[in-house]
Amino acid sequence: MKLITLNIWGGRACKDSGIFVKYSDTDIWCFQEVYKDATNYYDGTTMKSEANRELFKDIESHLKFHKSNFCQVLDGIYGISTFLKDEIQIVSRGELLVAKGAWEDTSDMHNRDHHRKLQWFEIMLNGKKILLMNVHLTHRPQGKMDSEKRLNQSKIICDFMKMFDCPKILVGDFNLLPDTESINMIENAGMRNLVKEYDIKSTRTELYGKPLQFADYIFVSKEIEVVDFKVLPDVVSDHSPLFLEFEVK
């Protein structure tokens, strides 16, 4: 089973959304920073105005043999999404608020942020139930170090995972450095940090001009057998795609 997770940066780095899904044998796609039905959306910043505001539909048109799932975090038109190959059975699905935003408050732009959610699925693979989770966690305050908000996000995620007695895969853009307590909490919850385990040096591309080169992670529980894990070389965003091939023990 093959999975790719990628923060697609609103599609602003690629006019052709098909380039995001060029690995056609991928079974599971997890995306962050996805727009849906946002033709008239503009929040006053150049970066947002350059984004592809029909990105979800564009990707959906390329993944004709996948089930599409959109999780909105802002105004119904911006969020995260997961695409699962048609033959993957979805037992249950949902979303979990892990951090409350204050998008409307313009008095303190340093803390202005939208809601942050975890999109989850119980799926059946080879007769076994698996919990799949896709997240895009807060980037506020600036930097990628621990904060009360970030620590609380990790606690909510760890408490949620305790509710499921099955193999687990957690992926996405965490906006965290590898040596933070927020990341350590997830590791201590029984999840292998593949970015750390495989000694990955960066999950960002040349389009990202800041010095802290980490944001994206894949975590798996002990029942997930990792066949292959790597950072893909494609420069389609300021984030690099992370690739996982796995089997269930």
Solvent accessible surface area in square Angstrom, and as a share of the most:
residue,aa,sasa,rsa
1,M,67,0.30
2,K,53,0.22
3,L,0,0.00
4,I,1,0.01
5,T,2,0.01
6,L,3,0.02
7,N,0,0.00
8,I,0,0.00
9,W,45,0.16
10,G,0,0.00
11,G,4,0.04
12,R,40,0.15
13,A,39,0.30
14,C,17,0.10
15,K,210,0.89
16,D,92,0.47
17,S,6,0.04
18,G,16,0.15
19,I,76,0.39
20,F,7,0.03
21,V,13,0.07
22,K,111,0.47
23,Y,68,0.26
24,S,98,0.63
25,D,78,0.40
26,T,1,0.00
27,D,21,0.11
28,I,1,0.00
29,W,2,0.01
30,C,0,0.00
31,F,0,0.00
32,Q,0,0.00
33,E,29,0.13
34,V,0,0.00
35,Y,1,0.00
36,K,53,0.22
37,D,65,0.34
38,A,3,0.02
39,T,90,0.52
40,N,146,0.75
41,Y,37,0.14
42,Y,125,0.48
43,D,44,0.23
44,G,52,0.50
45,T,63,0.37
46,T,96,0.56
47,M,98,0.44
48,K,43,0.18
49,S,38,0.24
50,E,108,0.48
51,A,7,0.06
52,N,32,0.17
53,R,67,0.24
54,E,53,0.24
55,L,1,0.00
56,F,10,0.04
57,K,102,0.43
58,D,48,0.25
59,I,0,0.00
60,E,67,0.30
61,S,59,0.38
62,H,90,0.40
63,L,15,0.08
64,K,150,0.63
65,F,151,0.63
66,H,23,0.10
67,K,65,0.28
68,S,38,0.25
69,N,12,0.06
70,F,45,0.19
71,C,3,0.02
72,Q,70,0.31
73,V,12,0.07
74,L,11,0.06
75,D,101,0.52
76,G,39,0.37
77,I,24,0.12
78,Y,12,0.05
79,G,2,0.02
80,I,3,0.01
81,S,0,0.00
82,T,0,0.00
83,F,1,0.00
84,L,0,0.00
85,K,35,0.15
86,D,69,0.36
87,E,134,0.60
88,I,4,0.02
89,Q,109,0.49
90,I,30,0.15
91,V,65,0.38
92,S,38,0.24
93,R,131,0.48
94,G,25,0.24
95,E,91,0.41
96,L,48,0.24
97,L,81,0.40
98,V,3,0.02
99,A,8,0.07
100,K,149,0.63
101,G,14,0.13
102,A,47,0.36
103,W,46,0.16
104,E,148,0.66
105,D,66,0.34
106,T,90,0.52
107,S,103,0.67
108,D,61,0.31
109,M,107,0.48
110,H,89,0.40
111,N,77,0.40
112,R,43,0.16
113,D,0,0.00
114,H,13,0.06
115,H,59,0.26
116,R,4,0.01
117,K,22,0.09
118,L,0,0.00
119,Q,9,0.04
120,W,39,0.14
121,F,2,0.01
122,E,24,0.11
123,I,1,0.01
124,M,53,0.23
125,L,10,0.05
126,N,138,0.71
127,G,66,0.64
128,K,84,0.36
129,K,79,0.34
130,I,0,0.00
131,L,0,0.00
132,L,1,0.00
133,M,0,0.00
134,N,1,0.00
135,V,0,0.00
136,H,16,0.07
137,L,0,0.00
138,T,0,0.00
139,H,65,0.29
140,R,41,0.15
141,P,43,0.27
142,Q,105,0.47
143,G,35,0.33
144,K,21,0.09
145,M,107,0.48
146,D,56,0.29
147,S,24,0.16
148,E,153,0.68
149,K,60,0.25
150,R,3,0.01
151,L,62,0.31
152,N,73,0.38
153,Q,0,0.00
154,S,0,0.00
155,K,108,0.46
156,I,50,0.25
157,I,0,0.00
158,C,13,0.08
159,D,58,0.30
160,F,17,0.07
161,M,6,0.03
162,K,158,0.67
163,M,145,0.65
164,F,29,0.12
165,D,154,0.80
166,C,17,0.10
167,P,18,0.11
168,K,26,0.11
169,I,1,0.01
170,L,0,0.00
171,V,0,0.00
172,G,1,0.01
173,D,2,0.01
174,F,0,0.00
175,N,12,0.06
176,L,0,0.00
177,L,23,0.11
178,P,27,0.17
179,D,117,0.61
180,T,4,0.02
181,E,80,0.36
182,S,0,0.00
183,I,0,0.00
184,N,53,0.27
185,M,46,0.20
186,I,0,0.00
187,E,38,0.17
188,N,112,0.58
189,A,46,0.35
190,G,48,0.46
191,M,8,0.04
192,R,77,0.28
193,N,9,0.05
194,L,0,0.00
195,V,1,0.01
196,K,99,0.42
197,E,92,0.41
198,Y,93,0.35
199,D,93,0.48
200,I,32,0.16
201,K,149,0.63
202,S,34,0.22
203,T,0,0.00
204,R,21,0.08
205,T,15,0.09
206,E,145,0.65
207,L,78,0.39
208,Y,28,0.11
209,G,78,0.75
210,K,123,0.52
211,P,120,0.75
212,L,73,0.36
213,Q,53,0.23
214,F,37,0.15
215,A,0,0.00
216,D,3,0.02
217,Y,0,0.00
218,I,0,0.00
219,F,0,0.00
220,V,0,0.00
221,S,10,0.06
222,K,152,0.64
223,E,54,0.24
224,I,0,0.00
225,E,77,0.34
226,V,25,0.14
227,V,75,0.43
228,D,49,0.25
229,F,7,0.03
230,K,88,0.37
231,V,43,0.25
232,L,12,0.06
233,P,113,0.71
234,D,20,0.10
235,V,66,0.38
236,V,5,0.03
237,S,0,0.00
238,D,12,0.06
239,H,6,0.03
240,S,8,0.05
241,P,6,0.04
242,L,1,0.00
243,F,21,0.09
244,L,0,0.00
245,E,45,0.20
246,F,1,0.01
247,E,93,0.41
248,V,21,0.12
249,K,136,0.58
